[in-house]
């Protein structure tokens, strides 16, 4: 009886841990963006996509492959909110000046395969 109990605990723990951090929770448009990234040549693929809470909403920060590109922030509908950093000056486009100070709850949802 104890064996069955422990087996069921292990199965429950494993199945719940697989759901945590999965891309199943991502908006479909973000999933589509990520699928598109993987089809680009490696040197053009963003480095990662990070989910944050920003001003009470989930947003998705895309780290571009190089320093001279703007990094991008999208909302859950894939509307581009702005570029908080990157570009030639490293300061972005000025549309999200408080992003780095206000972002919370970092969660990497995709990384470029090594």
C-alpha positions in Angstrom: 0.0 0.0 0.0 2.8 2.4 0.9 4.5 1.7 -2.5 1.3 2.7 -4.4 1.1 5.9 -2.3 4.7 6.9 -3.0 4.4 6.0 -6.7 1.3 8.2 -7.0 3.2 11.0 -5.3 6.1 10.7 -7.7 3.8 10.7 -10.7 1.9 13.7 -9.5 5.1 15.6 -8.7 6.6 14.8 -12.2 3.5 15.8 -14.1 3.1 19.1 -12.3 6.7 20.0 -12.7 6.5 19.5 -16.5 3.8 22.1 -16.7 5.8 24.7 -14.8 7.8 26.9 -17.1 6.4 25.3 -20.2 5.6 27.3 -23.3 2.0 26.2 -23.0 1.3 29.2 -20.9 2.6 31.7 -23.5 0.3 33.7 -25.7 0.0 32.1 -29.2 1.5 35.1 -30.9 4.6 34.9 -28.7 4.9 31.2 -29.5 4.7 32.1 -33.2 7.5 34.7 -32.8 9.7 32.2 -31.1 9.1 29.6 -33.8 10.1 32.3 -36.4 13.3 33.0 -34.4 14.4 29.4 -34.6 14.1 29.5 -38.5 16.6 32.4 -38.7 20.3 31.8 -39.2 22.0 31.3 -35.8 23.8 34.7 -35.9 20.4 36.5 -36.5 18.4 34.7 -33.8 17.6 36.7 -30.6 19.5 35.4 -27.6 16.3 34.8 -25.4 12.8 35.8 -24.6 12.1 36.8 -21.0 8.7 37.2 -19.4 8.4 40.1 -16.9 5.6 41.8 -15.1 5.7 45.5 -16.0 3.1 47.9 -14.7 0.9 45.0 -13.6 0.9 43.2 -17.0 2.9 40.4 -18.5 5.4 41.5 -21.1 8.0 39.7 -23.2 11.5 41.1 -23.6 13.4 39.9 -26.6 17.2 40.2 -26.3 18.6 40.7 -29.8 21.8 39.0 -31.1 24.1 42.1 -31.0 24.6 45.3 -29.2 23.6 47.7 -32.0 20.1 46.2 -32.3 17.2 47.5 -30.2 15.9 44.9 -27.7 12.2 44.6 -28.0 9.3 44.5 -25.5 5.9 43.1 -26.5 2.7 42.8 -24.6 0.6 39.6 -24.5 -1.0 40.6 -27.8 2.4 41.0 -29.5 2.0 44.7 -29.7 5.5 46.2 -29.7 5.6 48.5 -26.7 9.1 49.9 -27.3 12.8 49.3 -27.1 14.1 50.0 -23.6 17.7 49.5 -24.5 20.1 48.6 -27.3 20.8 50.5 -30.4 23.9 52.7 -31.1 23.5 54.6 -27.8 22.5 51.6 -25.7 19.5 53.6 -24.4 16.8 52.3 -26.7 14.1 54.4 -28.3 13.0 56.3 -25.2 9.5 54.8 -25.2 10.1 52.7 -22.0 12.5 54.8 -19.9 11.4 53.1 -16.7 11.4 49.5 -17.9 14.6 48.3 -16.3 13.6 49.9 -13.0 10.0 48.7 -13.0 10.3 45.1 -14.4 9.6 42.3 -12.0 9.3 38.5 -11.8 11.8 37.5 -14.5 11.1 34.2 -16.2 13.2 33.0 -19.2 10.7 31.4 -21.6 13.0 30.7 -24.5 16.8 30.7 -25.1 18.8 30.3 -28.3 20.0 26.7 -28.4 23.7 26.5 -27.8 
